[in-house]
Amino acid sequence: MFTKPSLSSDIGSAAAESAEPELIEIARSPDFLWNGAVATGGRLFASMPGWLGPTPGVVEVFADGSFKPFPGDHWNDWAEGKDPTQHFVDVNSIIPDGKGNLWVLDAAAPYFATAIEGAVKVVQICIETGETKRVIIFDPKTAHSGTRLAHMRFHGDHAFMAESKEGSFYVIDLRDNSYRRILVGHPLMRCEPEDVPTMEGRRITLLNGKPMYIHNDLLEFGSDPDTLYFMCLFGRKIFKTHVDTFKDPSLTDSEIASRVSVAFDVGGPWVAGICRDRDGTWYLTDAENNGIRRIRPDSNGESEMVVSRPELVWPITPSISADGWVHFTASQLNRVPMFSGGENLVERPWHMFKIKVRD
């Protein structure tokens, strides 16, 4: 199923002639779209969502470009007819917690459609042993067919998880696995009408011709570890709040919203993913301009292009490793039928890259 890619040499040589950092291709996936890559503890993992059909949900990627399912058990062999609570159905993202675990967010919505109620879950896996340490399956009342898990970040004994179809947050108390959902459908959580990107000369819409809105989706902490930032996919505004605002169960949605402010009005580029380095620098994928941008802590929200190349088609879900590499994938999502008007324009394989941003 999995093949070792024949890595091209022209990418690095071309970049070396410019002021951009060298763009290094890590791996290629001929059969499955991948939408995220995270490096932790000297190992590299990627998520493969079920947007085009069943996939191995999570894989480990090796130095030679080959990859295999992680943890290599039943989690990664879902097919229609199998119990969706026991398998990864549609892994939207993965994230290490810095404590030796990889967390897997399963939106359980095959073909980017409705979620399978009772199968929406997060799974905590020990990276060293592959042991499943925790499974949180969300009640259909709070994770119904019209929801979609997006991305998650950790703060002490809590986790914050964005939900992008209705637009909301899940606040999870990791001490007892209890959770609550906040700001469901609130305007802060929803795209604005003009938040529709143009890529490769075409405005991105759904098959029915309506704009593609992916609501509250991206989140990250700033230089202040107690300040949480969040935004819609391709949103023009990045919001912020103190983590205690979300942690306090006594606050109503109106009270929570009153404690949220606009951190930056980016007004473009179309941001499809964010991650933060240890010095507070943010790296953002620029889907319209095929690149990676940077926001420095003292830049007042102004971004600068780090690398831009034609092959970076809808770069997505960046992450930064301890040794200063930003990893990301070129998803080509604007070329898949559900976002291309119905025609499959994907040029296989899908590619995974990295760039060095600090020593």
N, C-alpha and C positions, 0 to 999 in steps of 0.2 A: 504493500500500500504506500509506503513512504520511500522516497528516493533521496539520494544524496545529490544536491544541486551542483551543476557545473558553474561555478562562480565566475562571473565575467571580470576581466582585468581592466576594461576601459573606464569603469566608474571611478576607480581610485586615481588613475592617471589623468583623467580629465579634470577632476576636482583639484589635483595638485597644482594645476596651472592657474588656478584662481585663488582669491583670498578666502574662499570658503574652506571650512574644515573638510578633511577627506570623508567622502561618503562611502562607507564600506557595506557591501551586501553580505549579510550573515547567512541567509538561507532562502530557499524557494519552496513554495507549496504548489504542486501541479494540480491537485485535486480539490483542496479545501481553502476557502477564504479564511484568513485570520485577521483579527482586529485588535490584538494587543500583544505586547512583549514586555516581560519584566525580568530583570536580572536580580538575583539575591543569593548571597553566600557563594558566589562563584558559579552559580548555575543559572540557566536561562529557560524561561517558560513562556508559552504562548497560548492564547485562547482562540478557539475556532467556533464561532457562533453557528447556529443551525438555520441561518437565514436562507440558504439555498438548498437545504436538505440535511439529513443526519450527518454528523461529523464526529471525530474524536474531539470531545469538548476541550480538553487540556492536553498539551504536549510539552515535553522537554526537548529543547533544541541543543544540539551538540556542536562542538567546535568545527567539525567537518561539514556542517550544514544539514546533517541528517536529523531526524526527530522521531520520537515515539510517544505513545499516549502516556500520560502521567495521571494517577499513580500506576496505571497499567492493569487495573482490575475492572470490575463490572461498570464502574462509573462512566467509562468512555465507549460503551458499545450499545447505546440506545438506538432503537428502531421503532417504527410505529407498531403498536401491539404490545410492547414491553412496558413494564411498570415505570411511569415517568418519575416516581418518587425515588427510585433506586438508580437512576442514571442521569447524566448530564444531557439535557434536552437541547438547550440553547444558551450556551455560556456567553454572556455579554461582556464580562470582564473578570480579571483575576488580579489579586493584590497580595503581596507579602505583608505580614504584620510587624516585621522586625523582631519577632520572637521565635523564628524558626518554622512558621506556618504559612501556607498559601491558602488564601480564601477565594472560593469560586462562587461567582454570582450567576445563578441559573435562572434566567428570565422565563424559561420553560414555554417559550412561544415559537414553535417551529415555523419556518418559512416567514418569519417576521410578522406573523399574524397574531391571533389572540392567544393569550397565555392559557395553559392547562391548569385550571383551578385545582389547588391542592398539591401542585408539583413545583410551585415557585419557591425557591430555596436558596440558602447560602450554605456552603460546605467548607469546613476548616480541615485542612490536611497537613499533617506533619511532613515537612519537606525531606527530612533525613530518612524517615522510615516508610513514607507513603501511607501511614495509618490515618484513617478518618477519625478525627477527634471530636467533631461536632457537626450536627446537621440541624439547621433551623428551617423548618417548613412553615411558610406563612399561611395563616388562615385565609380561606377564600373571601372572607368578608373584607379583608384589608389588602389582599393580593388577588384580585379577581381577574377575569379574562381581559379587562381593559386596562391593565397595569403593565409596566415593563421596568424591571430592575436595570439600573444603569451602572453606577460606579460607587465605590465605598472608600471611606477613610476612617482611621482610628484615632481616638483621643482618650487616653487613660483606659477606663473600664467601659467605654462606650464606643459604638460605631455609628457613623452617619452614612446613610445610603440614599443616593438620588434615585428617583423614579421618574421616567421620562415620557410616559404616554399620557397620563392625566396631568402630571406635574406635581411632585410632592417629595417629602423626605420620610424615610423610616429612621427612627432613633432606637437603636438596639442597646439594651443594658446587657453587657457580656457576662455579668456576674450571675444572671439567672436566665438569660436568653429571652427575657421579656422585651417587648417592643411596642412602640406606638407610631402612628402615622400622622404627620402634621402638614399643614398648608396645602391640602389636596385641592388642586385646581385654582389656587390663588394666583392672581395676576403676576406676582413675583416669580411664580413657577412656570409661567407660560411664555412662549415665543410671542414677539410682536409681529404684526402682519408683514412687515418688510424683511423679516429674518429668513429670507429665502436665497440661498447662494446660487451663483452661476459658475459652472465648472466646464472647462473645455468648450466654452461658447454656448452652453445650454443651461437654462434655468432648471433647477432640480425640482421635479414634481413627482407625485405618486401616479400610479397607473390611471387613476380617475381624473388626472389633470389638476388635482388640488395641490397646493404647496406642501412640501415636505416639512412638517414641523415636528421636531424632536425636542420636547420641552425640558424641564429641569434635568440636566444630564451630567455636567462636569462639576467637580468640586476639588478643592485643594486648600491646604493651610498656607498662610503667609509666613513672613519672617517672625511675626509674633505667633507662637504655636497655639495660642488660644483664639486666634481669629480664623474663622472658616470663610472661604470664598466659594461662590458657586455661580453657575450660569447655564442657560439653555445652550444646546448645540447650535452653533452659528448665531448665538445671541449677541446683541450689540452692547449689552450691559453686563458687567461683572458685579455681583452683589457681595456684601460681607456682613458678618455678625459675630459676636462673641459666642463661643461654644456653649456657654451657660444658658444662652437664649433657647437653644434647642434642648438642652438637658433638663430644663425646669418643667416638670409635668404640670405645674399649677398654672402655666401661662396658656391663654387662649390663642387661637390662630391670629386674631387681631392684635393681641399684645405682642406675639412673636414678630409679626410683620412690622410693627411700629419700631422694633429694635434692629431692623435690617436697613442698610443704606447702600447706595451705589458707590462701589469702590472706584470703578473706571467705566467710562463710556467709550468702548473701543471703536464703535461705529464701523467696523471692518478692521482687519481681515476676517474671513469666516473661520472661526476657531473650532476645530474638531477634536481637540484633546489638549490637556494641560498636565504638567508635572512641575515640581519645584525642587531645585537643588538646595544643598545644605546652607548656602549663603543667602537664600531667599530669592535667587534668580528663578524666574518662571520660564519654561519652554512650552511653546504653543504650536500646534500644527496648523498651518495655513492651507486650507483645502483649495481655495481659489487660485492661489499662486504657487501651488506645488512645493511647499517648503516648510521649514521650521523657523519660527520666530522666537525672540527672547525679550523678556521684560526684566530689566535690572531693578533692584530694590529702590534705587534713587531716581528712577526715570519718570515717576509720576504717571505710570501706566503706558508710556510711549514704548512701542515695540520696534525692534530692528530685525531684519532678516538675517538668519544665520546661514542657512543653506537653501537653495531653490534649484530644483532640477526637474526636467520634463517627466522623468520616470516616477516621481513622487506623486502619484495620482491618488488624491484624497488620503493623505497621510493621517494616521489615526492613533490614538491611545499611546502617547509617548510615556516613557518612564526613564528615570536616571539611576544609574548604578553607583555604588559607593566609590568606584574608581573613575567616575567622571564621564561615562558613556551614556548618551541618550539613545535609547532603543525605540523603534517604532516600525510600523508596517505601512505599506502602500495598499490600501484596501480596494481601490477601484470601485467603490460602492456606487458612484455615479454612473458606472457602466453596467451594473446588474439590472435585469429586467424591471424590478420593482421601482427603480429610480431613473431608468433610462427611457421610459415610454413604452417598454415592453420588449425591446430588442436586447439580446445578450451581446454586449460590446466588450466584455472582459477579454483582455489579452493575457492568457495564462503563460507562466505561473504567476502566483502572487508572491511579492517580494518582502523581505524583512531587512531593515538597515540599522546601522548605528553611526553616530558621529561622536567625536571626542570634543568635549566642551571645557574640560579643565584637567589638570594633572591630579 
